[in-house]
Amino acid sequence: MRPRPAIRPLIVGAVLFVSGLTVGAAVAGWASAPAHTAIREGTALASFLPEAVMSLTYATPAGTTTAQRSAPGGPFHILSTFADGRPVQRCIALPDMEGRLDKLTTLRARRGLSLQQREGEFPVQLGVVEIRDAVIGEPSGPVLVFTNKDRNSVAVVFDGSAAEVTLQPVALEWLETACARRE
């Protein structure tokens, strides 16, 4: 008579082996997942080459302003529409929009914020900015723009992260009124 192989220990061993593989794969995936990094002062959250920007749209509850051009480095045609029914404003701006394009196309962090900090410290939403450049050709993801109660500092939420940025509210105000200043 032949000895019967011990089946029960083989089944237990196989179950343990498969369980170990499953747990090992889960731990390896978790360990190799990118860690959330804090946004530090000076970090460029979004940056576009000013000469390659093809369009910049700033939408607020009061209206929408779009600056666009047909060729990199060319003049911008600005169109502003208003929610309150004011007449549409159109004008042509210099290629660098009077020296302001750099300030509008590079969002540099003063400090990182949690989404809860942004909500508490920067409760007033100013609007949404979207930029399209000649390099990528598609609009950037929307950048939600907020300000503090004193309206002297700006924070953004971009790609799930929040930060106070070096952009000043006056740069956005200029964009909203660029054509009105030329009339």
C-alpha positions in Angstrom: 0.0 0.0 0.0 1.3 3.4 -1.0 1.3 6.2 1.5 -1.4 8.9 0.7 0.0 12.3 0.1 -1.0 14.8 2.7 -3.5 16.8 0.8 -4.6 19.1 3.6 -1.2 20.6 4.2 -0.8 21.2 0.4 -4.1 23.1 0.3 -3.2 25.2 3.3 0.2 25.9 1.8 -1.3 26.9 -1.5 -3.9 29.2 0.2 -1.1 30.8 2.3 1.1 31.3 -0.8 -1.7 32.9 -2.8 -2.6 35.1 0.1 1.0 36.2 0.5 1.2 37.1 -3.2 -2.0 39.2 -2.9 -0.9 41.0 0.2 2.7 41.5 -1.2 1.3 43.0 -4.4 -1.0 45.3 -2.5 1.9 46.5 -0.2 4.2 46.9 -3.2 1.6 49.0 -5.0 1.1 51.2 -1.9 4.8 51.6 -1.2 5.5 52.6 -4.8 2.6 55.0 -5.1 3.8 58.6 -5.4 3.6 60.4 -2.0 1.7 63.7 -1.8 4.3 66.4 -1.6 3.7 69.7 0.0 3.9 72.7 -2.2 6.8 74.8 -1.1 7.5 78.5 -1.6 8.7 79.4 -5.1 7.2 76.3 -6.7 5.8 77.0 -10.2 2.3 75.5 -10.1 1.7 76.4 -13.7 4.0 78.1 -16.2 3.6 78.9 -19.8 6.1 80.6 -22.2 4.5 84.0 -22.7 5.4 84.1 -26.4 3.7 80.7 -26.9 0.4 81.6 -25.1 -2.4 81.6 -27.7 -5.4 82.3 -25.5 -6.1 83.2 -21.9 -9.7 83.2 -20.6 -10.8 84.7 -17.2 -14.4 84.0 -16.3 -16.1 85.6 -13.3 -19.7 86.0 -12.2 -19.6 89.5 -13.7 -18.4 88.3 -17.2 -15.8 86.7 -19.3 -12.6 88.1 -20.8 -10.7 86.2 -23.5 -7.4 87.3 -24.9 -6.4 85.3 -28.0 -4.1 85.5 -30.9 -3.6 83.6 -34.1 0.2 83.3 -34.1 2.7 82.9 -31.3 4.2 86.3 -30.4 1.5 88.3 -32.2 -0.9 90.8 -30.7 -3.8 89.7 -28.6 -7.4 90.4 -29.5 -9.3 90.9 -26.3 -13.0 90.3 -26.0 -15.0 91.1 -22.8 -18.6 90.2 -22.3 -20.7 91.1 -19.3 -23.4 89.3 -17.3 -25.2 92.6 -16.6 -25.8 93.3 -20.3 -23.2 96.0 -20.8 -22.0 96.2 -24.4 -19.3 93.8 -25.5 -15.8 95.3 -25.5 -13.1 94.5 -28.1 -9.6 95.8 -28.5 -6.1 94.8 -29.6 -3.4 94.6 -27.0 0.4 94.4 -27.3 1.9 90.9 -27.5 2.9 91.0 -23.9 -0.4 92.7 -22.9 1.4 95.8 -21.7 4.0 93.8 -19.7 1.5 91.8 -17.7 1.6 88.4 -19.6 4.4 87.0 -17.4 2.3 87.7 -14.2 -0.7 86.0 -15.7 1.0 82.9 -17.1 3.2 81.8 -14.3 1.6 80.8 -11.0 4.4 80.7 -8.4 3.5 79.5 -4.8 4.1 81.7 -1.8 3.0 78.7 0.3 1.1 75.5 0.0 -2.4 75.3 1.5 -4.6 72.4 2.4 -8.1 72.7 0.7 -9.5 73.4 4.2 -6.9 76.3 4.7 -7.8 77.7 1.3 -11.5 77.7 2.2 -10.9 79.4 5.5 -8.3 81.9 4.5 -9.4 82.6 0.9 -13.2 82.4 1.0 -14.0 84.6 -2.0 -13.9 83.0 -5.4 -12.8 85.6 -8.0 -13.1 83.4 -11.1 -11.6 80.7 -13.3 -8.5 81.0 -15.5 -7.8 78.8 -18.5 -4.7 79.1 -20.8 -4.0 77.5 -24.1 -0.5 77.6 -25.6 1.1 76.7 -28.9 3.2 74.0 -27.4 0.5 71.8 -26.0 -2.4 73.3 -28.0 -5.1 72.2 -25.5 -6.4 74.4 -22.6 -4.8 73.9 -19.2 -7.0 72.5 -16.6 -9.1 75.2 -15.0 -7.4 77.2 -12.3 -9.9 78.3 -9.6 -8.9 81.7 -8.3 -9.7 82.9 -4.8 -8.9 85.9 -2.6 -8.9 86.7 1.0 -11.5 89.0 2.7 -9.2 92.0 2.3 -8.8 91.2 -1.5 -5.0 91.7 -1.3 -3.8 88.2 -1.8 -4.7 85.3 -4.2 -4.9 81.6 -3.8 -5.5 79.0 -6.5 -6.8 75.5 -6.7 -5.2 73.7 -9.6 -5.1 69.9 -10.3 -6.4 69.1 -6.8 -3.8 71.2 -4.9 -4.2 74.6 -3.3 -1.6 77.4 -2.8 -1.3 81.0 -2.1 0.4 82.5 -5.1 2.4 85.6 -6.0 -0.2 86.7 -8.6 -1.8 89.9 -7.4 -5.5 90.6 -7.8 -4.7 93.8 -9.7 -3.3 91.7 -12.6 -6.7 90.0 -13.0 -8.5 93.3 -12.6 -6.4 94.7 -15.4 -7.4 91.9 -17.7 -11.1 92.4 -17.0 -10.8 96.1 -17.9 -8.1 96.1 -20.6 -10.5 97.2 -23.3 -12.3 99.8 -21.2 -9.0 101.5 -20.5 -8.5 102.1 -24.2 -11.9 103.7 -24.9 
